[in-house]
Amino acid sequence: MVWTLPEPMLAEPVNNPALPPGWAAKPKWDGYRALPARYADGQVLIRSRRGTDMTAAFPEINRAAASLPVGVEFAMDGELPSCGRAAGSCSSGSRGG
């Protein structure tokens, strides 16, 4: 089976920030919008919302995804916070990816 990464979901401005019943929200951390994926053959790819290959920039995520059992596939759309090595050192500046 061959599949491709989904297109990222982009945020849209709203006039009212109230959430509909059954919806949830989370705090926004500044970082990189990324779409990590792992293929059945073990290949890991992390790309930005514009398609830039970011795999080498996030070796921890690459190693974790590569260590999953053979045959495990996934694709996610999310934010990779731009944090330093020390706990609590996440950036407050925008780092669009």
CNS distance restraints for C-alpha pairs under 8 A (distance, minus, plus):
assign (resid   5 and name CA) (resid  35 and name CA) 7.72 0.50 0.50
assign (resid   5 and name CA) (resid  37 and name CA) 7.30 0.50 0.50
assign (resid   5 and name CA) (resid  75 and name CA) 6.71 0.50 0.50
assign (resid   6 and name CA) (resid  75 and name CA) 7.81 0.50 0.50
assign (resid   7 and name CA) (resid  49 and name CA) 7.58 0.50 0.50
assign (resid   8 and name CA) (resid  35 and name CA) 7.24 0.50 0.50
assign (resid   8 and name CA) (resid  49 and name CA) 5.83 0.50 0.50
assign (resid   8 and name CA) (resid  77 and name CA) 6.25 0.50 0.50
assign (resid   9 and name CA) (resid  77 and name CA) 7.56 0.50 0.50
assign (resid  19 and name CA) (resid  23 and name CA) 6.00 0.50 0.50
assign (resid  19 and name CA) (resid  24 and name CA) 7.17 0.50 0.50
assign (resid  19 and name CA) (resid  25 and name CA) 7.98 0.50 0.50
assign (resid  29 and name CA) (resid  79 and name CA) 7.64 0.50 0.50
assign (resid  29 and name CA) (resid  81 and name CA) 5.86 0.50 0.50
assign (resid  29 and name CA) (resid  92 and name CA) 7.71 0.50 0.50
assign (resid  30 and name CA) (resid  79 and name CA) 7.91 0.50 0.50
assign (resid  30 and name CA) (resid  81 and name CA) 5.71 0.50 0.50
assign (resid  30 and name CA) (resid  82 and name CA) 6.55 0.50 0.50
assign (resid  30 and name CA) (resid  91 and name CA) 6.62 0.50 0.50
assign (resid  30 and name CA) (resid  92 and name CA) 6.28 0.50 0.50
assign (resid  30 and name CA) (resid  93 and name CA) 6.42 0.50 0.50
assign (resid  30 and name CA) (resid  94 and name CA) 5.26 0.50 0.50
assign (resid  30 and name CA) (resid  95 and name CA) 6.16 0.50 0.50
assign (resid  30 and name CA) (resid  96 and name CA) 7.84 0.50 0.50
assign (resid  31 and name CA) (resid  79 and name CA) 6.21 0.50 0.50
assign (resid  31 and name CA) (resid  80 and name CA) 5.37 0.50 0.50
assign (resid  31 and name CA) (resid  81 and name CA) 4.01 0.50 0.50
assign (resid  31 and name CA) (resid  82 and name CA) 4.49 0.50 0.50
assign (resid  31 and name CA) (resid  91 and name CA) 7.68 0.50 0.50
assign (resid  31 and name CA) (resid  94 and name CA) 6.55 0.50 0.50
assign (resid  31 and name CA) (resid  95 and name CA) 4.99 0.50 0.50
assign (resid  31 and name CA) (resid  96 and name CA) 6.46 0.50 0.50
assign (resid  31 and name CA) (resid  97 and name CA) 7.62 0.50 0.50
assign (resid  32 and name CA) (resid  48 and name CA) 7.31 0.50 0.50
assign (resid  32 and name CA) (resid  79 and name CA) 5.50 0.50 0.50
assign (resid  32 and name CA) (resid  80 and name CA) 5.01 0.50 0.50
assign (resid  32 and name CA) (resid  81 and name CA) 6.30 0.50 0.50
assign (resid  32 and name CA) (resid  82 and name CA) 6.91 0.50 0.50
assign (resid  32 and name CA) (resid  95 and name CA) 5.96 0.50 0.50
assign (resid  32 and name CA) (resid  96 and name CA) 5.47 0.50 0.50
assign (resid  32 and name CA) (resid  97 and name CA) 4.70 0.50 0.50
assign (resid  33 and name CA) (resid  48 and name CA) 5.88 0.50 0.50
assign (resid  33 and name CA) (resid  49 and name CA) 6.06 0.50 0.50
assign (resid  33 and name CA) (resid  77 and name CA) 7.61 0.50 0.50
assign (resid  33 and name CA) (resid  78 and name CA) 5.84 0.50 0.50
assign (resid  33 and name CA) (resid  79 and name CA) 4.53 0.50 0.50
assign (resid  33 and name CA) (resid  80 and name CA) 6.29 0.50 0.50
assign (resid  33 and name CA) (resid  96 and name CA) 6.81 0.50 0.50
assign (resid  33 and name CA) (resid  97 and name CA) 5.47 0.50 0.50
assign (resid  34 and name CA) (resid  46 and name CA) 6.44 0.50 0.50
assign (resid  34 and name CA) (resid  47 and name CA) 5.59 0.50 0.50
assign (resid  34 and name CA) (resid  48 and name CA) 4.60 0.50 0.50
assign (resid  34 and name CA) (resid  49 and name CA) 6.00 0.50 0.50
assign (resid  34 and name CA) (resid  77 and name CA) 6.05 0.50 0.50
assign (resid  34 and name CA) (resid  78 and name CA) 5.55 0.50 0.50
assign (resid  34 and name CA) (resid  79 and name CA) 5.86 0.50 0.50
assign (resid  34 and name CA) (resid  80 and name CA) 6.60 0.50 0.50
assign (resid  34 and name CA) (resid  97 and name CA) 7.34 0.50 0.50
assign (resid  35 and name CA) (resid  46 and name CA) 5.55 0.50 0.50
assign (resid  35 and name CA) (resid  47 and name CA) 5.32 0.50 0.50
assign (resid  35 and name CA) (resid  48 and name CA) 6.26 0.50 0.50
assign (resid  35 and name CA) (resid  49 and name CA) 6.97 0.50 0.50
assign (resid  35 and name CA) (resid  75 and name CA) 6.82 0.50 0.50
assign (resid  35 and name CA) (resid  76 and name CA) 5.40 0.50 0.50
assign (resid  35 and name CA) (resid  77 and name CA) 4.58 0.50 0.50
assign (resid  35 and name CA) (resid  78 and name CA) 6.36 0.50 0.50
assign (resid  36 and name CA) (resid  44 and name CA) 7.37 0.50 0.50
assign (resid  36 and name CA) (resid  45 and name CA) 5.74 0.50 0.50
assign (resid  36 and name CA) (resid  46 and name CA) 4.09 0.50 0.50
assign (resid  36 and name CA) (resid  47 and name CA) 6.41 0.50 0.50
assign (resid  36 and name CA) (resid  75 and name CA) 5.84 0.50 0.50
assign (resid  36 and name CA) (resid  76 and name CA) 5.58 0.50 0.50
assign (resid  36 and name CA) (resid  77 and name CA) 6.96 0.50 0.50
assign (resid  37 and name CA) (resid  44 and name CA) 5.77 0.50 0.50
assign (resid  37 and name CA) (resid  45 and name CA) 5.35 0.50 0.50
assign (resid  37 and name CA) (resid  46 and name CA) 6.26 0.50 0.50
assign (resid  37 and name CA) (resid  73 and name CA) 7.33 0.50 0.50
assign (resid  37 and name CA) (resid  74 and name CA) 5.37 0.50 0.50
assign (resid  37 and name CA) (resid  75 and name CA) 4.15 0.50 0.50
assign (resid  37 and name CA) (resid  76 and name CA) 6.38 0.50 0.50
assign (resid  38 and name CA) (resid  42 and name CA) 6.20 0.50 0.50
assign (resid  38 and name CA) (resid  43 and name CA) 5.68 0.50 0.50
assign (resid  38 and name CA) (resid  44 and name CA) 4.48 0.50 0.50
assign (resid  38 and name CA) (resid  45 and name CA) 6.45 0.50 0.50
assign (resid  38 and name CA) (resid  65 and name CA) 6.58 0.50 0.50
assign (resid  38 and name CA) (resid  66 and name CA) 7.42 0.50 0.50
assign (resid  38 and name CA) (resid  72 and name CA) 7.38 0.50 0.50
assign (resid  38 and name CA) (resid  73 and name CA) 5.12 0.50 0.50
assign (resid  38 and name CA) (resid  74 and name CA) 5.33 0.50 0.50
assign (resid  38 and name CA) (resid  75 and name CA) 6.58 0.50 0.50
assign (resid  39 and name CA) (resid  43 and name CA) 5.32 0.50 0.50
assign (resid  39 and name CA) (resid  44 and name CA) 6.52 0.50 0.50
assign (resid  39 and name CA) (resid  71 and name CA) 7.63 0.50 0.50
assign (resid  39 and name CA) (resid  72 and name CA) 7.17 0.50 0.50
assign (resid  39 and name CA) (resid  73 and name CA) 4.92 0.50 0.50
assign (resid  39 and name CA) (resid  74 and name CA) 6.94 0.50 0.50
assign (resid  40 and name CA) (resid  70 and name CA) 6.63 0.50 0.50
assign (resid  40 and name CA) (resid  71 and name CA) 4.31 0.50 0.50
assign (resid  40 and name CA) (resid  72 and name CA) 5.59 0.50 0.50
assign (resid  40 and name CA) (resid  73 and name CA) 5.19 0.50 0.50
assign (resid  41 and name CA) (resid  70 and name CA) 7.02 0.50 0.50
assign (resid  41 and name CA) (resid  71 and name CA) 6.55 0.50 0.50
assign (resid  42 and name CA) (resid  66 and name CA) 5.94 0.50 0.50
assign (resid  42 and name CA) (resid  70 and name CA) 6.56 0.50 0.50
assign (resid  42 and name CA) (resid  71 and name CA) 7.29 0.50 0.50
assign (resid  42 and name CA) (resid  72 and name CA) 7.81 0.50 0.50
assign (resid  43 and name CA) (resid  66 and name CA) 7.12 0.50 0.50
assign (resid  44 and name CA) (resid  55 and name CA) 7.48 0.50 0.50
assign (resid  44 and name CA) (resid  62 and name CA) 6.24 0.50 0.50
assign (resid  44 and name CA) (resid  65 and name CA) 6.73 0.50 0.50
assign (resid  44 and name CA) (resid  66 and name CA) 6.41 0.50 0.50
assign (resid  45 and name CA) (resid  53 and name CA) 7.14 0.50 0.50
assign (resid  45 and name CA) (resid  54 and name CA) 7.66 0.50 0.50
assign (resid  45 and name CA) (resid  55 and name CA) 5.62 0.50 0.50
assign (resid  45 and name CA) (resid  62 and name CA) 7.69 0.50 0.50
assign (resid  46 and name CA) (resid  53 and name CA) 6.03 0.50 0.50
assign (resid  46 and name CA) (resid  54 and name CA) 5.23 0.50 0.50
assign (resid  46 and name CA) (resid  55 and name CA) 4.63 0.50 0.50
assign (resid  46 and name CA) (resid  62 and name CA) 7.88 0.50 0.50
assign (resid  47 and name CA) (resid  51 and name CA) 5.35 0.50 0.50
assign (resid  47 and name CA) (resid  52 and name CA) 5.20 0.50 0.50
assign (resid  47 and name CA) (resid  53 and name CA) 4.50 0.50 0.50
assign (resid  47 and name CA) (resid  54 and name CA) 5.10 0.50 0.50
assign (resid  47 and name CA) (resid  55 and name CA) 6.83 0.50 0.50
assign (resid  48 and name CA) (resid  52 and name CA) 5.08 0.50 0.50
assign (resid  48 and name CA) (resid  53 and name CA) 6.64 0.50 0.50
assign (resid  48 and name CA) (resid  54 and name CA) 6.54 0.50 0.50
assign (resid  48 and name CA) (resid  97 and name CA) 5.52 0.50 0.50
assign (resid  49 and name CA) (resid  97 and name CA) 6.69 0.50 0.50
assign (resid  50 and name CA) (resid  97 and name CA) 7.52 0.50 0.50
assign (resid  54 and name CA) (resid  58 and name CA) 6.95 0.50 0.50
assign (resid  55 and name CA) (resid  59 and name CA) 6.95 0.50 0.50
assign (resid  55 and name CA) (resid  62 and name CA) 6.53 0.50 0.50
assign (resid  56 and name CA) (resid  62 and name CA) 7.82 0.50 0.50
assign (resid  58 and name CA) (resid  62 and name CA) 6.32 0.50 0.50
assign (resid  59 and name CA) (resid  63 and name CA) 5.98 0.50 0.50
assign (resid  60 and name CA) (resid  64 and name CA) 6.15 0.50 0.50
assign (resid  61 and name CA) (resid  65 and name CA) 6.06 0.50 0.50
assign (resid  62 and name CA) (resid  66 and name CA) 6.01 0.50 0.50
assign (resid  63 and name CA) (resid  67 and name CA) 6.12 0.50 0.50
assign (resid  64 and name CA) (resid  68 and name CA) 7.00 0.50 0.50
assign (resid  68 and name CA) (resid  72 and name CA) 6.56 0.50 0.50
assign (resid  81 and name CA) (resid  90 and name CA) 6.85 0.50 0.50
assign (resid  81 and name CA) (resid  91 and name CA) 7.78 0.50 0.50
assign (resid  82 and name CA) (resid  90 and name CA) 5.81 0.50 0.50
assign (resid  82 and name CA) (resid  91 and name CA) 5.82 0.50 0.50
assign (resid  82 and name CA) (resid  95 and name CA) 7.30 0.50 0.50
assign (resid  83 and name CA) (resid  88 and name CA) 7.75 0.50 0.50
assign (resid  83 and name CA) (resid  89 and name CA) 5.58 0.50 0.50
assign (resid  83 and name CA) (resid  90 and name CA) 3.95 0.50 0.50
assign (resid  83 and name CA) (resid  91 and name CA) 5.97 0.50 0.50
assign (resid  84 and name CA) (resid  89 and name CA) 5.40 0.50 0.50
assign (resid  84 and name CA) (resid  90 and name CA) 6.24 0.50 0.50
assign (resid  84 and name CA) (resid  91 and name CA) 7.96 0.50 0.50
assign (resid  85 and name CA) (resid  89 and name CA) 7.39 0.50 0.50
